[in-house]
Amino acid sequence: MFAKMGIFVFMQEDYIKLIFGLKLKQIRTDKNLSLFGLSKLSGLSKSYLNEIENGKKYPKPDKIAILSEKLDVPYDQMVSLKLDKNLAPIGNLLKSKILKEIPLELFGIKESTLIDIVANAPVKVNAFINTIIEIAQNYNFSRESFFLASVRSFQQSNNNYFDDLEQSVLRFAKAYQINLEKILSSKELEEILIEEYGYKINGDELSKFEALGSLRSVFIPKSKTLLLTDGIDEAQRTFIYAKEIAYNYLETKERLFTFPWIKFDTFDQVLNNLYASYFAGALVIPKDRLTKQLIGIFEKETFDADLFLEAINAFNASPESFYQRLTNILPKEFNIQNLFFLRFSHKANSDRYYLKKELHLSHQHSPHANETDEHYCRRWVSIKMLKDIRKGRKEHEFDMQISNYVSDGMKYLVFASATKDPFKEDYYRSISIGLLINKQLERKVKFLEDPKIVTRNVGVTCERCAITDCKDRKVPPIALEKSAKNQKIEKIVEELNQRFGS
């Protein structure tokens, strides 16, 4: 897993074979010829022609000459790699950097499978590609967004749990005598970085540059110098050190050099950033300790907020790292696999809330990102926490609720925390994790019937919410009303068809 993955690349020979096959199939189809018909016309076997069209074989010059003559197409046109407008997008896709950079085998996609799909339905694939491109353009979907979405899908397909990384953390702790039963300090990790990996730590330089804004660290590989901003706290410093150790211990070559990242050049860099972050989270928040604490919380008949906050404070980690670690542990150790994770950002004195990060396990859950500038439901506890942290003086606000999504009948147990953003003036962030209330959750969590837990009817956005008596609504249910109007029109048209169709 940690060795550099094979990159999916159409070699020139494979590309030439596939392009010739696509062109032959298009010419044959345009002339209303079946494979059997072309076989009779050319004297070449049907199975041989099928392999050509599927990009598995490239015919010899004499066979191309026969096809050229019988199909009445110039030889040069047949062997040219230039594609007409119908096939051009597919050629562009096959040569694109996206396919060269993303290891499709990561998602269980074989090269031969993709070739068969393209060869057997080029027109449909072309339409699909154009659809994806159009959606990406309309929603400003960048290359970076595509890579991040791919990594998120990879996390979701693995239930966000990677046992080989968990085992690597245990081996590292044993090799360097790290006691995972105690709170890990940045000093322990700094000593390993310096003594074992030859790092130089500089905590003064970054703060001299105002333009660097929220940048917390920069690694200079040539001199092995780690530059840190002086604004980071102990938990942030520990996490940064843990990620640097991960890159070294896992012998990662393709990596990012800033935290948070500014840009990346390859998909491997994004994927390895996930691995390093996971390793860091597992090192700072060990699985066994967290599991024991969660068992203690879940076995109580009533929810103990103090016990939950003690669990967060039991590690040298931010609330966000704690909540993210829950998304690793709950599916594996408690078989709670239906959950979501959200991170919101909010600026003081504004009425906008931005969903900056999300993760959905098992399926896409009700609360999710909306890119059409709609208003997220103000009844979400994650939104409430941002209001509370903004008005109060606490460094950390915590609350929970049961969110009942009226539109689909789903209920979630949601935990949420909010803190001030230490790197952005007048900005706040909230982190929440929601667990779908089903039979499995009821078996694992004893306090679900606690009458003190508030249950609120919620929606996703105001524009699509069916709750009629909501006093927190920011705008009318415009999208919902439009949908209802269209359904009414469809119903009337259907009735007219029935009345006058006989």
N, C-alpha and C positions, 0 to 999 in steps of 0.2 A: 504493500500500500504506500510505503514511504519512498520507494524507488521511483524515479521519474517514469511517469506513465507513457505508454506508446502514444504518439500523436497520430490522429486520424488524418492521413494525407492521401489524396488520390495521386499516385505516381503517374508520371507522364504517360506511360504505356497503358495503364488502366483508364486514364482519362480519354486517350485516343480511341480505345476499344469501345468505351461507353458512348462517346459522341458519334462514332460511325454507326453503332447500333441504333441510337435514337433517330439519326437521319434516315437510315434504311427503313425503319418502321414507319416514320412519317411519310416517306415517299410511297411506300407500299399502300398505306392507308389512304393517302390522297388519290391513288389510282384504283381504289376499291378492290384491292387484291387481298385474298386471304393468304396465310402462310402456305397452305396447300397449293393455292393458285400460283404463287411466286415460285414454289418448288417445281411445279410442272413447266412453268414458263422458262426457268433458268436451268433446269436439270440438276440443281443443287438440292440435297435432301432437306426435308422439313425440319428435322432435328438440328441440322447444321445451321440453317437460317435462324432458328429460334435462339441458338447459343450466340449468334452474331448480334441479334437484336437485343439480347440481354446483357451485352457487354462482356461476355465470357470469351469470345474468340474474335480475332481480327483476320479477315480473309486475305489470302495471298493475291498479288497483283492480277493474276489471270482470272481469279474468281471475281474480283472487283470489276474487271473488264466485261465479264459476262453480265453481271448485274447492271452495269452502266448501259450496255447495249440493249438488254431486254426491257429495262425500265425507261429507256430513252432519256437518260440524265447524263450530262457530261462527266467524264471520269474525274476531272479536276474538282468538280463541284462535290462529287461523292467523297473524296478523300480530304477535302478542305475541313479545317476545324471551325470554320465560321458557321454560326448557326443563324437561322432566320428568327424573326421576331417572336415566334411562338416558343422556340426552344432556348432562346438567348438567356432568359433568367435562370434556367436550370444550369447552363454552362457557367454563368457567373457564380452561382451558388457552389458548384463543384470546385471552382478555383478560388473561392473566397477565403479570407483569413479566418472567418468564423469556424469553418469545418476543419481548417488546419490546426486551430488552437484548442478546440474543445475535444477532449478524449471521449468520443461517443461510447466507447466500451464501458465507460463509467456508468452509463445508463442501460447497459445491456444491449446496445445497438451494434450489430455487426455490419461491416462494410458491404458484404454480399447482400444483406437484407436491404440496405438503402439503395444499392444499385438496382435490385429487382423492383423496388417500389417505383423508382424513377423511370426505369425502362418500360414497365408494364402500364404505366398511366401517366405519360409525360404531360398531357394537357391538364389533367387534374392536379398534378404536382405543381405545374406552372401557376395554375389559379391559386393554389394554396400558398405558394411562395409570395405571389403578388399581394395576397390578402394579409399575410404576416407583415410584409413591407409597409403596406398602407396603414395598418394598425400601429406599427412602430412609429411611423411619421406623424400620425394624428395625435399620438400620446407622447411624442418626444421621447421615444424609447431608444436610448442610446446603447452603444456597444457595452458600456459598463453595466447598464441595467440588465442587459441580456445575460452577461456573465454572472451577475449577482443572483438573478432569478434562477439560473442553472444550478448554482451552488445551493441555493435554498431548496430547490427540488431534490437535490442529492441528499440533503439533510433529512427532508421529509420522507424520502423513500427508505431511509435507514432508521426511521423513528428517532433521529437525532442522537443516536447512541453508537459509539465506535469502540468496541471492546479492545481492539489492538492498541488504541491510544490510552485507554484506561490501564492496560497492562504495562505499557511503556512508562507511565507515571509511577507505577509501583516499583518497576525495575530501577528507575532513576532515583526514587526515594531511598531504596535499599543501597544503591551504589554510593550515594552521597550522604548517607546517614541523616536523612530528613525524617523527623518524627511527625507522621501524618495525624497523630492524635492531638497535636498541639497547634496553636495558631502560628502560621508561617509568617516570618518577617521578611521585609525587603532586604535587610542586612545579610541574612543567610544566603539569599539568592545572589546578591551583589558580590559576595565573596567568591561564589562559584564562577560567576561570569569573569571576574578578574583573574582568579588563580588558575582556573581550568581552561578557560577559553580566550584568555589574553585581552579582555576588554579594557578600555579606558572609559570612565564615566565622567561626563561633564554636565554639571547642573546649572551653569550660568549663561551659556552662550545663546540658547534659543530665546530667552526672555528679552534679549536686546533688540529683537526684530518684531515690531508691532504687527507687521503684515502677516506674520505666521499664525495669528489668531489663536484658534483652538488646537493647534498642533502640539502634541504632548511629547513626542520623541522623534528623533531622526537618527538612523544608524548609518555610519560611514564605513563601508566594508573594507576599504583599502587600509585604513589605520585601526580598524575595529574600535572605533569611537562611538559611544552612545551618548547623544546629546539629549538632555531632558530640560523641559521648561520648569521654572521654579514654582509654578502654580499647582503642581500635582500633589495629592495627599499620599499618605502611606499606602492605602489600598491600591491606588492607581499605579504607584511606583512598583509595588509588588507584582501586579498583573503584567506591566511592561517587562519587568525582569523575567517573569515566568515565560512570556512569549519568546524572548530572546534565547532563553535556555532551550525552549522547544525547537526553535530553528536549528540550534547547534546539536542538541542531543539526537534529533531525528535526522540529522545530516541533510537538511533541506538546502537545495541549490537555488531553485527559483523562489524568490521571496519578495515581500514588500519591505520598504526601508523607512516608512514613516507610519506613525500611529496618531490619529487615524490616517488611513491611506489618502493620498492625493490623486494618484493615478496608478494604473497597472498596465503592463504590456502584454501579458499572456494570461490564459485561463489558469495555468498551473500556479501562478502567483496568487490568484484569488482562492483557489482550492487549498493551497498550502497555508494561506492565512487562516482559513477555517480550521485546519488541523492544529496550527500553533495556538490559536485561541482556545480550542477545545482542550489541548494539553494543559494550557495555563489554568483554565477553569478547574480541571480535574486535580491539578496540583494544589491550588489554593483552597479549593472546596472538595476535600476527599469524599469519595462516594460512600464509604462505610459510615463515616461520622454523620453525614447529612441524612442518610437513610435512617439511622437510629433516631435522630431528632424528629424526622417526619413521622415515624411510627408513633412516637410519644404524642405528637400533636393530633394525629388522625384518630388515635384510640380514645380520646376524651369525648364524652357525650355532649359537651358544650365547647364552643370555640374559645380557645385561650389566646387572645391577641398578644399578651405579654410573652407567651411561650414562642409564638411565631417570630416576634421581634428579637427574642433571645437567639433564635436559630440564625437570623440574618447577621446578628452582631457576633456570632460565635466564630466567624471567619474574617480574615483580613481581606475583605472584598466589598465592593460596592453593592447596593441593592440590585442594580442591573445584572451584575455577574451572578448574584445569588439566584435571581429569577431565571436567568438563562440556564444555570446549572439544574434547576428544577426540570427544565424541558429535557434534560438528559436522563435524570434519575427516575422521574415518575413513570415514564413508559417502560423502563427496564425493570425496576425493582417493585413497582406496584401494579404493573400492567394497566396503568391509566394512560391510554394512548390517544384519546380524543381530547386534544387541548390546543390552545392558541397562546401566542406570546405577542404583545404589542408594546412599542415604545413611541410615546408622543412627545412632541416639542411644542412649547408655547411661549410667546413673548408677552411680557407684562403690558397691561393696558391695551391689549388687542383682544379680538373676539374670534381668533382663528386658532385652530389646533391641527398640527401636522403629524400624520402617522409616518414616522421615519424608518421603522423596522417592524417586521412581522414574521411570524413562523406559524404554520398550521400543520398539525400532525393528524394522520388518518384521512382527513378530507378538509376542504375549504370551509371553515366555520363562519358563522353569521357575521361577527365583527371582522371587517377586512378593509384594506385600503381602497379608497375611491379617488380616481384621478380626474374626476370631472368637476372639481371645485365645489362639491356639495358639502353640507354641514353635518359633521358627525353628531350622533345622538348625545345630547347634553346630560342624559341620564346614566351614561356609562360611568362607572366608578373611577376609571382612569382620567376622565375629564374632571370629575368632582375633585379628585386629588390635586389637580393642577390649580383649581380655584382655591383650594384650602391652603396650599403651600404659598400661593401668591399673597393671600390675605394675612396669614399667620407669621410667626417668627421661628417656627421649628425648622430644623435642618432636614428632617425626614417626616413626611406625613404618610400614614398607613390607614387603609380601610379595606373592607371587603363587602360583597353583596352577592345575592343570587340574581342574575340577569335573565329575565324571561323574554325571549324574542317572540312577540305576538304573531309576527308574520309566518313563522315556520314552526312554532311550538317548542323550540329548543330552549333548555335552561342550562345556565353555566354558573358554577361557583367561581367567583372572580376575586383574586387577591391583587391589590394595587398599592404601589408606593410612589411617592413624588419627592424630588429633591431639586435644589437650585442647580442650574448648570454652572459648574465652576469656571468654565472657559468662555461663556457668553454673558455679557452684562444684561441683566433683566430678562434672562431666559430661564425657563423651567422645563423639567422633563418628568414624565411619569412612565412607570413600567408596570405591566399587568400580565397575569397569567390566568387563563380561564379554563376550567375543567368541565367538560360536558357531564351533566348529571344524568347518569344511566345506572343500570344494575351494578356494573363493576364499581363505579364510584361509591354507590351506596354501601357496597360490601367493604370497601377500604376506608371510607371516611365516616366515622360514627356521629359526628356533630351536625350532619346535614339537616336534622330536624330541630336544631337549636332555634327557638323562637326569637332570639335576639338578632339573628341574621336577617337583615333587611332584604326583601324581595322587591324588585322594581321591574315594571314592564318597560322594555326598551325596543328601539329600532336600530337600524344601521345609520341611515342619514335622515334628516328631517324631510328631505324631498321625496323619500320613499317610505315614510312611516305611516302606518294605518291607525295609530293611536289618536283618537279624536279629542280627548280631554287633556292633552299634554300642555302644561303651563311652561315647560322649558323649551318649547319649539321655537326655533329661530326664523324659519321660513315655512310657508304652506307646503303641503305634499304635492308639489308640482308634477314630479315624475309619476307619482301614483295616480294622480288625476288624469294625466295624459294617457296612461295605460288603460284606465277604466273607460275613458272616452273612446279609445280605439276598439276595446272589446265590445262596447255598446254598438258602435258602427258595424263591426263584424257580425254581430247578432242580427241587426236589422237587415243587412245584406243577405244573410242566410235565410231569414224569414221571407224576404222578397223572392229569392230563388225558389223556395218551396211553393209560394203562392202562384208565381207566374211560370214556373218551369214545367208544368204539366200541360 
